[in-house]
Amino acid sequence: MKAVRYIALTIIGLIVLAIAAVAVAVAVIDPNTYKPQIEDAVESSTNLDLILGGDIGWSFIPLGLELNDVEATLDNERLVRLDQLVAEVDFWSLIAMSPRVNTFLLNGLDANLSVNEQGEGNWTRIMPEGQQTADTAPEPAAASEEEAPAEASSGGTPLNFNVDQIEISNARVHYDDKSTGQSVTLEGVTLTAREITLGSSFPLELSFRFATNQPQFELEGSISAKLTANEALNDFTVADLDASFDMAGEPLGGESVSASLSGSLAANLESETATLSDFTATLADLTLNTDLNVVGFGAKPQLTGNLSIAEFSPKSLLSSLGQPAIETTDSDVLSAVAFSTSIGGSPGTIALSDLTLSLDDTTFSGGASYALANSGIQLNLKGDAINVDRYLPPASEESASESAPAEPASTAESDLLPLETLRSLALDIKLGLGELIVSNLTIQDINSVITAKNGLLKVEDFSGKLYEGGFNAQVTLDARSDNPSWVIGSKVDSVETLPLLTDLAEVQMLSGAANLNLDVKTTGNRISALRNNAKGDIGFKLAEGEFTKINLTRMACQGIALVNQDQLGTDDWGTSTPFNDMSGTLKINGNTINNTDLIAALAGMQLEGKGTVDLAASEMDYEAGLRIVGEIHRDEACRVTDTVRNVIIPVECRGNFAEDPAGLCSFDGSRFQDTLKTIAKNAVKQKATEEVDRAKEKAKEKAEEKLKEELGDKLKGLFN
């Protein structure tokens, strides 16, 4: 026991002697006398020139060091300058193995980092080349990295670290890259923190200015918060966060914009949890609010909470950010947008429920989810009504006919779809819309189901109501090969064509309830390939309609009048031709559409037609015939006799339908020669029939006269 007591007394004595020695050294030794030796030591071991212009001071209780007016130059250029550095540590806390920093003060730090034209940074020249290579050798670093886990796993108690005050003021760091002309400046940095103790909350305040020249941009920021970190440094909290930023420069079009952050954040690295509470982020008049909890920082995090964006005006936001205005047909749109949703879902999936998105006077609601493992997207969204035409750019004041002809495209045709991206898609989308106005068309009760998996995309249902009728379409795109295949099927039931064509293209040529069956297949990933490879049929039937820009009755009567060797006396023929029904089949073969079975029942006539349409050249070559089957008009010159009955009055439709669709069809005089032959044959037959009838009439008259004579003689004899 005496030995132990002697050892303890010896240790205490050594400590007391050490303390006394330090105290004497502080009191007796003036560090300013060693400034030349310190400067020489730095200059001999580095490429720096160190200038200690101010006093060096130190103290015993607290144990502290103070440097003033320090400058380091490299190649006659200032690298670092420091006005003042004060570092004070409580001496007794070091003895107790619980270090406590009384004060850390850094004032007037000015660092200049630069890169020359060859891309070499000046900081790489601080150490001499030989020493720099030795210092950066990988073996010591590897050894220290191996030792670190051993210390961490030693099971020692966490370090109790305490700081009374940290203050950094008027700090500046400038970076200049001469190879690119880029310069970045971080200046006016002020940091203040007090009573920093692990496991307890402490205040922090930070302010700074950041500026770049490419592009020219400036940001002034200030941040205040209360921070907490536990002794194990795996649990952190940021409370009462209040950050504000003022920005200006070229990216903002020269405008000044304010942004802010507020709320509370917490994270625990051991349990892998994080929380955002009452978190608000603003940018100009855009405000985002969220409360969010995260469990798991790996591949399958689980999120719960809510997210909302208060109503804002996208047009005003873009104007505040100095961005070009979005030109729309209706200047009142893009004035009110808002979003809100609840966040949930199983681990690895972000699910949005009670989702509401409003765009001006349109509201969408539903839900969505995103799977992190395969980037799969599920979306179920329904909207009330939207007029897309209001959001389109306004029509150009210069009409197409007045504008200069466009130069032919010199660039090669590009692919239509990114196939690799399509193959990675995993989609399950259901969309609904009460009313959609697009290209002046009004479509109601729209429903669509879209799926995608492993490069196979399907529009399984795309249906709606359209101009007193309805439609349903299905599309399958197989993008699993570099030559994707398309299958398109569609049915249209009882859609009124006149308002449809009028609203779509201001074309008033045809009316009637249209029924279509479309079945088309094609391959390719370019527009030209899709058109060239298209194969399929389009069956159509129109009921109770009319040709609104052409009078086929007048054309037929012109031909009948020629046969009757007469002239039409009617002037008011009108500009339309009604029909009871019209049907046919369009055969699609690449850019060519063929029709051989057009039939339409008109008043006293039957329209029959066949021909082709070249979509590539917008050319039509179509021959139609008006077969006379009964009386077609009250005009005497258009009287239907047996001579013209069942003959065909030819009509041709030829030309560019993109330029003058209304002027394509006219009476076909060249084919009328064949009609005249038929009429002549009918006339011969009619004349022969008339001669036979006359011969029969004469024979009948002679027989009657002979009978009268015989009867007369007999009657005379009877009365006599």
Secondary structure, DSSP 8 states (H G I E B T S, - for coil): -HHHHHHHHHHHHHHHHHHHHHHHHHHH--GGGGHHHHHHHHHHHSSEEEEE-S-EEEETTTEEEEEEEEEEEETTEEEEEEEEEEEEE-HHHHHTT--EEEEEEEE--EEEEEE-TTS-BGGGGSS-HHHHHHHT-HHHHHHHHHHHHHHHTT-------EEEEEEEEEEEEEEEETTTTEEEEEEEEEEEEEEEETTS-EEEEEEEEEEEETTEEEEEEEEEEEEEE-TTS-EEEEEEEEEEEEEEEGGGTT-EEEEEEEEEEEEETTTTEEEEEEEEEEETTEEEEEEEEEE-SSSS-EEEEEEEEEEE-HHHHHHHTT------SSTTSSS-EEEEEEEE-STTEEEEEEEEEEETTEEEEEEEEEETTTTEEEEEEEEEEEEGGGGS----SS-TTTS-------S----SS-HHHHHT-EEEEEEEEEEEEETTEEEEEEEEEEEEETTEEEEEEEEEEETTEEEEEEEEEE-SSSS-EEEEEEEEEEEEHHHHHHHHHS--SEEEEEEEEEEEEEE-SSHHHHHHT-EEEEEEEEEEEEETT--HHHHHHHHHHHHTT---------S-EEEEEEEEEEEEETTEEEEEEEEEEETTEEEEEEEEEETTTTEEEEEEEEEE-S---S-GGG---TTTTT-EEEEEEEEETTT-GGGSEEE-TTTHHHHHHHHHHHHHHHHHHHHHHHHHHHHHHHHHHHHHHHHHHHHHHHH-
